Amino acid sequence: MQIAKRMEPLKGVLVMEMNMRLAKMKQEGRDVVNLGVGDPDFNPPEHILQALQEAVGHPDYHHYPSFYPNQPLKDAIANWYKRRFGVDLDPNREVLSLLGSTDGLFMIHLCLLDSGDVALVPDPSYPSYSSGVKVVGGQVEKVSLLRENDFLPDLDSIPTEVARKAKMIWVNYPNNPTGATAPPEFYQKLISWAKAYDVTVVSDNAYSEVYFDNRRPVSFLEFPGAKEVGVELHSLSKSYNCCGWRAGMVVGNQDLVAALSRIKAHSDRGMFYPMQLAAINALNSSDDFMEKRNQIFQERREVLVEGLNKIGLKTYLPKATFYLWARVPEGYTSQDFCFKALEQANVWMIPGSLYGQFGEGYLRIAFTHSVERLKEAIRRLQNFFSQ
Ligand SMILES: Cc1ncc(COP(=O)(O)O)c(C=O)c1O
C-alpha cells in the first residue's frame, strides 16, 4: 500500500502518545504526576450530565443527526455569544456546530488554502495548526510569540511581501501554551492589518472561560470589522469540563462558515442528537460553576508558581488557561529536561519545543491536579534538582 505524500508532514501527537504511555506506566504500578494533561479534572455540572443521560436514554434519539432540528443548538450558540461577549450572530448563517473545535480547526485549512498558499502560524502554538496547513499543501510562515511582546505576535515585524502572500493567520488567546491573553488593542490592530493585506483571521478562543482575577477574556468578534475578516472557534471542552464530548463551534464570517459546513456535510454527519441537547442545556445555563472552578484553578496556580520559583524554576504568571509556561533550567534542552524529570522524578511536563522553535527553552505545566498532588510534584522536582 502507498500512503499519499501529503501525509508525510503529519507526525503523531506527542501529548496523546504520552498520555497513553503514562496510563500504561500507571497500570504497571508507577506513580507519575502527569502535568501534561490539558483536560480539566473536574466533572461537568450535574444538570448537564442529567440532560445527556436523559437524552441518551430516549429510544428515538439514535438516528443520523439530520433527522432532528439543528436550529435549537445554533440558537443556543448565538445566544451564548450575545450573553457572554455582546456579539450578535445570525444563527442561520454565522454559526456552525463542530465535533470539538479540533474538527473545525483542522478542516478550515481545506477551505482557505490551495497548494503552496502561505499561512501565518504563531510559534509556539497548538501543533494542529501547522499540521492542518501542511496536510493541505500550504506553507507555514512562523510568527514568533516572545516574552518581551507578552507572547503576542508583532504584526509590524511581518515582512510586507509575506503579509501580501498570506491567506490566513492563526491567533489563539487565551493562549496555549503560554497562558497569555490579548488586549482589545491587539484585536483592533489585527483587524485593520488583516483588511489591509486581505488575510483571513482564524481566532481560537477555546480557553475563554478559564481565567483569573475576574478578568474575563474578550472575543475577537467583539471588535468592529471582525466578521468581515474572519471567524472564531470555541469549544465546550474546557468551559464545561467535558473534553470527551467533542462539542464545539465556529462563528463569524458567513462565507467561511458556509464553506466549512460544505466540507463537514461530507466528512461527518453532525453531532449526536443527545449531545446537541446536552450542549444546549450547557450553553443556556448559568455560569456560576465556572467562577468556583476558576477559583480552584487560581489557588493551584498560586501554589505552583510559588513552589516552582522557590526551587529555581522560573515561571510566568498565566492570566488565563490552566497552563504555566516555565523556563527550562540552564544546561538542558526542553526535551532532555522533561524526559529526565519523568524518569528520575516521576513528573511529566511538556517540552516547549513541541509547540515550535520559539518554545525551546520552556516547558508547559498543566495544573489539572489537586493542590496536594501539585505539592507532591514540586517536592519530587526539588529532590531531582538536589541530586
Ligand atoms: C489551543 C487549543 N485549541 C483547541 C483545542 C481543541 O479543543 P477541542 O477539540 O476539545 O474543542 C485545544 C485542546 O487542547 C487547544 O489547546
The ligand as an SDF file (V2000), in Angstrom:
LIG
                    3D

 16 16  0  0  0  0  0  0  0  0999 V2000
   -5.4540   25.9660   21.7800 C   0  0  0  0  0  0  0  0  0  0  0  0
   -6.3890   24.8280   21.6460 C   0  0  0  0  0  0  0  0  0  0  0  0
   -7.3240   24.8730   20.6960 N   0  0  0  0  0  0  0  0  0  0  0  0
   -8.1840   23.8790   20.5080 C   0  0  0  0  0  0  0  0  0  0  0  0
   -8.1390   22.7510   21.3000 C   0  0  0  0  0  0  0  0  0  0  0  0
   -9.0780   21.6250   20.9960 C   0  0  0  0  0  0  0  0  0  0  0  0
  -10.1450   21.5610   21.8200 O   0  0  0  0  0  0  0  0  0  0  0  0
  -11.4160   20.6660   21.4910 P   0  0  0  0  0  0  0  0  0  0  0  0
  -11.1960   19.9620   20.2070 O   0  0  0  0  0  0  0  0  0  0  0  0
  -11.5490   19.7340   22.6280 O   0  0  0  0  0  0  0  0  0  0  0  0
  -12.5450   21.6390   21.3840 O   0  0  0  0  0  0  0  0  0  0  0  0
   -7.1850   22.6520   22.3070 C   0  0  0  0  0  0  0  0  0  0  0  0
   -7.0930   21.4420   23.1310 C   0  0  0  0  0  0  0  0  0  0  0  0
   -6.2500   21.2460   23.9580 O   0  0  0  0  0  0  0  0  0  0  0  0
   -6.2850   23.7250   22.4830 C   0  0  0  0  0  0  0  0  0  0  0  0
   -5.3450   23.6830   23.4230 O   0  0  0  0  0  0  0  0  0  0  0  0
  1  2  1  0
  2  3  1  0
  2 15  2  0
  3  4  2  0
  4  5  1  0
  5  6  1  0
  5 12  2  0
  6  7  1  0
  7  8  1  0
  8  9  2  0
  8 10  1  0
  8 11  1  0
 12 13  1  0
 12 15  1  0
 13 14  2  0
 15 16  1  0
M  END
$$$$
